[in-house]
Amino acid sequence: MEPELDLSAWECPNCGYANDGIRGFCKGCRKQRPLPKRQPIETTPPPSSRRPRAAKAPKMAKPPRPAQTSDSTYGPREIVVTVLVAVVFVAALLTAIVRTTDHTPSLATGPASTPSASKWDPRVLDIVQFDERRRGLQFKHPVPMDFLDSAAFDKKVSNTDSPSANQKNELNDAVGELRAVGLVEGTPDLQAQENKLAQSSILGLYSPKDKRVYVRGSNLTPDVRVTLAHELTHALQDQYFGLDRIGDSSDGASTAFRALAEADASRVEDSYVDTLNSADAKAYEDTRQQQAKQADVPDTSEVLVDELAFPYVFGPAFVATLEDEGGNDAVDRAFKNPPQSEAQIVDPQSYLAGVKVTKVPAPELRSGQKRINKPHDVGQVSMLEVLGSRLPYEQAWAAVKGWSGDQGLTYRENGKVCFASDTALKDSASADAFEGAGKAWAATMPSVSVVRFSPTVVDFRSCDPGAAYNHPMPQPSAFKTLSVRSEFIAGLQKSGLKHAVAACVTDAVIANVGAGPFAAIGDVTDENDPSLAPIQRAARQVIGTCQRTTRT
């Protein structure tokens, strides 16, 4: 039986601080709220304690990265990173980045790097031991670390070399492909935008190639120690399970594995932050809020922000479900038998039930069509992002909920860059919804075809409408709404609900209040904001029903 949620105001038994009911951790001492007693629900459960602001970019639309010119330079998809994505509402102003350690009595300074892996840097031994305890694994050997100033770190995570002629052509093709699927307009400089995003958002990284941690900052302030707690968890993952598969691949399995790895490190990071003393907790939150302001990149294409944010937005609910099933052992099993698609990350129950991804042949090209890149899967969330560039969340999400597999490719026809995908749906009713949404999307674009190839397979093709073409995008985007949905589910799980019940409650709330008001909680920074009242009422009304009717 599901535990009922007590979300009334509460007094911390540890320090006596009076907390608002939406808080899962004491604002005074950072200790977790005691487990709820069984009693009627009074208010709504909190959304998740972090909210990177959007979903992941479609892999079909991934801009090609110009070739690296130095072994010491990594792009965001080639490393496992600590990312600052946004400041959001929940229990406090928190961030989608790594969190920190037990305590930091001083601003310990020292050498800028630990070149040898023969022994641990003594300044981080407490973080190492914490990670081992929380993760249930012991390091097989020490990990070297580099503490870099901002200029050196920016160089590490970006590529400022001028692209070659071939690379310029690839970037132009990527822009054409993104325009073809409705995700950008005009002629954005993708390389410059991606560099700016990386430099403003990435706080630390672990390189599976170098077996080394790189951190922005030379002083072991609370925020730097948080970053280490996250990145050292990646090093621990690499020593036991291997992170080499996290690379520049654009397939669904790579995306899903990345979400698993990042969410696993984030839960360790969250636990580490929760042990901070009050002074360090305040210093940490102050620093993160300032960094979040600096990380706002409004002139960067949302598709790039979404791509960077995906693991942090959708991974936590997936890993929380695994942990609920069997603790660290269940997470370990997932690393050994990882999820294979975005859909399995969004719906962890499908992964646990062993639902397989349907193998779909690549779209066939006709005379006059020349393939630009090799076929690849697109993904449920990625296709949602495409449809959501023109359609409201309710229609776009209903169209892709029945997703079971796909294949896509980019091709050239009559001098234009075009994109084609064949999507398999779980049944004909799901295919009806997808086909209908595809045709509604096609009506907003000048050169699109949507064809039902079989009872459960729909072919979708679109060509670049050109730099001058523009069309308003629905606000909030379908992807912002889906991301808030995932984080709301994760918040409910932290409060004690199983994933299936949490998803039932969340979807019922969205249906009751509408996607717009629901997604707007992602912009709230005051827990007394009156716009939360409809969310609270809707949740109160459905929690009991979902507990009674949902199988877990």
N, C-alpha and C positions, 0 to 999 in steps of 0.2 A: 504494500500500500504506500502511496506517495505521502511524504510528510506535508502537512499544511504549513503555509508560510506566515509567520508573524512579522508584519512589516510596520507595526506601530512604533512610535518613538521609544527609545530604550536607553537605559543608563548603563554605562560600562562598569562591570563588576570589578575591573582591574584598577581604573583610575577615577571612576565616578563621573566621567564626562557625559553630558546629556546629548544624545545623538538623535538626529532625525531618522524616521523609520526606513528611509530608503538606503541608509548606510549599512553596508555589510561589514565594515571595519570601523573601529573607534577613531574619531577624528583627533582625540586627545593623545592616545598612546599607540594607535595602529594595531591593537589586538583585534582578532576576529570576533564578530558578534557571537555570543553563545548560541548553540543550536536551538531552534524554535521549539516551543511546547505546542502540543496539539490544541488549537483553539481556532475560532472562526477568523477568516481573513478580514483584515480591516482596511488595508491599502494595497496598492499594486506592488508587485516585485520590481526591483530595480532593473534598468537596462544594464548591459555589461559595463565593467569598469574601465573600458577603453573603447574608443571608436575611431580607428583610422577611417577616413571619410568616404571611401568608395570601394567598389569591387575591383576585380582584376581585369586587365586589358585582354582582349581576345588574342589568342596566340596567332590567329591569322593576321593580326594587325601589328605584330611585334616588329618594330623597326630593326633592320639589320644593324648590328654593331660593327663599326669600322674595325679592321684588324688591329689587335693590340701591338704596340711597338716596343713594349718592354715587359719582361717577365714580372716586374713588380707592380704592374698596373692592372687593376681588376675592375670590371663593370658590375653593376648591382646583381645581374643574373648569374655571375660566375663565383659568387661568394655567399657566405651565410652572414647576414648583416643584422645589426641593431638599428632599427629605423624609427625615426621620429616622424609620425605621419600627421598627427593633428592633436589639438586639445579638445576634449569632449566632456559631456556631462555624464556623471554617475558618481555616486558616493563622494566624489571630489573631482577637481580638475586633474585628470590623469592623462598619460600619453601612451601611444602605441609604440613603445620602445622597450628596451630592457630595463629592469629594475635592479635594486641594489642589495647590500649586505647587512649583516647584524649591526655593526656599529663602525663608525669611522672617527676615532678619537682625535685624529690630527690630519692635517694636509700632508700626508707622507709623501716626500719627494725622493728622487733617487735617479738611477740611471734611466736613460730614455728607452732602453730595450734590455731584454734578456736573451742574448745571442745563443746561449747554449740551452739544450733541453735536458741536461744532466741533473738539474735540480730546480725546484720551484723558487721563484722570487719570494722571499720571506714576507714581503708586504701583502701578498695575496693568499697566503696559506688559509686564512679563515674563510675566504670565498671558495677556495678549492674544496675544503672540508664540508662547507655548507652544500655545495652542488652535489657532492658525493652522497651525502645523507638524503637530500631531497630526491635525487634521481635514482638512488638505490644501486649505483654503480661506482666502482673505484677506478680512478685514472690508472692506466697501465704505465704511463710515463709522464713526466712534466711536459708542459707546453710553453714554448718561447713566446714572448710578448713584446710588441713594439708600442711605445707610447709616443705619439706624434703630435707636433703642433698642427694648427689648422691648415696651414699651407701645404705641409707634407701629406697630411691626411687627404685633403682635397685632391691632390695629385694621385694618390693611391686609388681613389674610387671613381676617377673620371678619366676621360681621354680627350685631351685638348689638341692632339695632332691634327693637322689639316687632312681631310680625307682625300684619298686618291681619286682619279677619274672614275674608276670602277665603283668605288665606295659611294661617290656622289650619285651615280646612277642607281645604286641599290637604295640609297636614302630617298631619292625621288620616286622610285617604285613603291617604297614603303608608304610615302605620303599619298600616292595615288591609290594604294590599296585601302588606306584608312579613310580616304574620301569616298571610295566605292562602297564602304560599309557604313558610312554616315557618322564616323567617329571624329573626324577633323574637317575643318574647312580652310580654304586659303592655302598658303605655302609655309607651314611651320618648319622651323629648323629643329628637327628631331634630335640631332646630336647635341646641339647647344642646350636644348630643354632638358635632355636626360642628364647632361653634366650638371646643370644648375640644380636639378632635383636631387641628384646624388650628393652634391656638396652641401646642400641645405638640410638634408634629411638623414643621412647615414652617420651614426655615431660610433660604430665599431664594426669590425668584421672578423670572421674566422675564415682562413683560406685552406680548404681541403688539400690544395696542391702543395702549399708551403708548410702545412701543419702548424700554422702560426696565427696568433691573435694580433690584430692591429686596433688601436684605440685612439680616438681623438681626445687629446689632453695628456699632459705629463704629470699633473698632480693627482693623487688618489683621493679626490673629492668624492662625496657620496654618489654623484651621478656617474662618475667614471667607474666606481666600484660596481654600480648597477650594471653598467655595460659589460664589465668583466664577468659578472655572474651569468649573464646571457650568453656571451661568446664562449666562455669556458664550457658551458653546457653543450654547445655545438662541437667543441673539441672532444668532449666525452662521447657524444654520439658517433663522431667519426672514428674514434678508437674501437668502438664495439660494433658498429653497423656499417660504417663507410658512408661518406657524404659525396663521393666522387660523382654520383649520378645527378647531383645538383650542379648543373652547368648551363650552357646556353641553349639547351634543348627546349623545344616549344611544344612537346607533347603533353597530354593530360597527365600521364604518370609522373613526369618530372614536376609539373605544377603541384600535383597532389602531395608528392613526397616533400616538396619544399614547405607546403603548409603544415605538414606533420612535424617537420624539424623545427620550424619557427615557433609553432604553438607549444611544442614540448619545452623549448628553451624559455618561452615567455611564462609558462606556469612556474618554472623554477625561479625565474626572475621575479615574478609576483610574490612568491613565498619569501624571497630574500628581502624585498622591500618591506614586507609586513613585519620583519624583525627589527627594523631600524628604530633607534631611540628617537624621541620626539625632536631633538635638535637636528639630527641628520635627516629625518623625514621632512622637516620643513625646508632645510637647505636643498634637498633633492627636488621637492615639488617646485620651489621657487626657480631653480635652474631649469627644470623641464618646461615650465610655463614660458620662460624667456626663450628657450630653444624652439618651442612650438611656434611662437610668434615669428621667429626668424625663418622657420621652415615653411611658412606659407608662401606658395609659389603660384599666385593666381594667373600668371601669364603662361603657365605650363599646361599643355594639353592634358585634359583629365584622364585620357586613356593611359598615359604614362604614370600618373599618380596612382591610378587604379591597379596597374600592373604591380607596382611596388608594394601596395597596401594589401593585396589579396591574401597572402598567408596570415597576416596579423588580424584581418577582419573575419575570415571564415575558419581558420584553423582552430581557435580556442574551443569552440563548441564541439568540434570533432574530437579533440584530445580529451576534453572533459568527459565525453561519453565513454571513451576508452578507459579513462581512469576510474570512472564509476563502475565499469564492467569488471575491472581486475587490477586496478592500481598500476604501478610501474610495469608489472609483468605484461599487462595488456598493451601498454605503449610499446614495450620491447617487441612484442609479437608483431605489432603493426610495422615497425621498422624492418622486420625480417620478411613480412608479407604485406608490402605497402599498398595503400589505395591507388587506384589506377585512373581516376578521373576527378574533375571538378565536382561532378554530381555526387560522388561518394563523400567528398569533404562537406558539401552542403547538407547532405543527408547521411549522417554516420550509420543510421540503421541499415541502409542499403549495403554498406561495407560489411557490417557485422553479420548480415544475413547472407553474405556471399553473392550478392547480385553482380553479374558479370557485365562488362561493357560490350555492347554489340559491335562486332567487326563490320565496318562498312567499306565497300570498295570506293576508291577515289572517283570523283566525278569524271566522266568521259569528256574529252575535248573534241570539238568538231573541226571541220575544215576551216582553216584561217585562224585558228586559236593556237597559240604557242605557250607552253608552260614556262613560267618564270622560276618557280621553286618546286621542290618535291612535295607530295601530298603530306598532310599532317592532320591530326584531329583538332577540332575547334574547341568544343567543350560547352557544357550547359550554361555556365555563368557568362562565358564569352559571347555565346549567341544571345543571351539575355541582354547583354550590353548593346549588341547591334540592334536588336528589335527595340530596346528601350531608348535608342537615340531618336525615335520617332513616336513610339507608342507609350501609353501609361503603364505603370508597374503592373497593375492587375492583369492587363491583357498580355503583356510580355512574359510575366511569370507563369501565367496559365498555359502559355504556348510552349514553354520549355520544361515544365514540371515532368512531362512524360518522356523526356530525353533519355535515350538508351545508348547512343553512340553516333559518331559522325566522321566524316573525312572532308577536308577542304584543300584547295590549292589556289594559287595565283597564276593568272595567265595574261597574255597580251592579245588583243584583237583590234584591228584597225587603228593601231597606234595607241590604244588606251589600255591602262592596267585594269584588270577585272578580277573578281573573286567568285569562286564557285564552291558550294558545299552541299553534300548529300547528308541529310540528317535522318536517323532512324528513331522512331518513337515506339513506346512500349505497346500501343494498341491503336486501332483505327480512330477511336475518339480523340486520343492525344494527337494523332496526325491531323485530324480535322482542325483542332485548335491551332496547331503550328502552321498549317497551310493558311488558315484564315488570317492569322497575325502577319505571316509573311506577305500576303497580298495587300493587307492594310499598310504595311511598311513600304511595299513596292509602289503604292500610289503616291508616295511623297518623293520618289526619286525618278529621274528621267529615263534610266536604262536598266530595268530589273525584270527578271523572269522568275516565277515560282511555279513549279510543276510537280504534281503528285506522281511519282514513278511507280508506286505500289501502294497497297493499303496502309503501309506503315513507314514509307520512305518519301521524303520531300526534297526536291532539288531546288536550290536557291542560287541565283546568279545576279551579280551587279557589277557595272563598270563605272569607272571614275567619271563623275559628272563635271569635273574641271574645277579650277581654283575659284572661279567666280560664283559657283553655285553655293547657296546657303539656305538653311531651313532651321527654324527654331526647334530646340530640343526641349522635351517636357521637363518641368521642374516640380518637385525633386526628381532626379533621374531614377529609373527603375533600379539602377545599381546601388545608388545610395540607400534606397528603401530596403533592398535585399541585404545590404551590409548591416543596417540598423536592425533588421530582423534577426540576423545571425548573432549579433552582439546581445540583443535582448534575450534570445534563447540561452546564450552562455551565462547571462546574468541570472536567469531563472535556475539554471543548473547549479550555479554557486549557492543559490538559496535552498537547494534541496530537491528540485524536481528532476525526474528523468527526462532525457532528451525528447522523447515522443510526446510527453505531456507538455513540456515547455514549448515545443513547436506548435502544438494544438492551441495553447493559450495565445501565443504570439500571432498566429494566423487569424484567430478569432478577433483579437484586438484590432488588427489591421482592417478586417472586414467591417468591424463596428465603427471605427473612427475615420477610416479612409487612409490611403497610403500617404497623402500629403501631411496631415497632422501627425501621423505616426513617425514618418521620417524626420519631421521637424525636431523631435527630441534630440536628434544628433547635434543640434545647434544650441541647445539649452545649456546654460552655465550656472543657473541658479536653481537649486533643488526645490525652492518655493515658487517657482514660475507657475502661474495659473494655467498655462497651456498643458501642464501635466495632468490636470484633473480629469479630463476625458479618458486619458490612458488608464488612470487609476480606477475609474468607475468600470471601464470595459473589462479590465483584468479581474476585478472583484466578481463580476458577473459570470465569468467563464471558467475560472480555475476549478471550481468544484465539478462542473460538468466534464471538463477535460480529464480530471482525475478519475471520474467514474467510467468514462467511455473509451479511454485510450488504452490500448494494449502496450505493456512495457516488458 
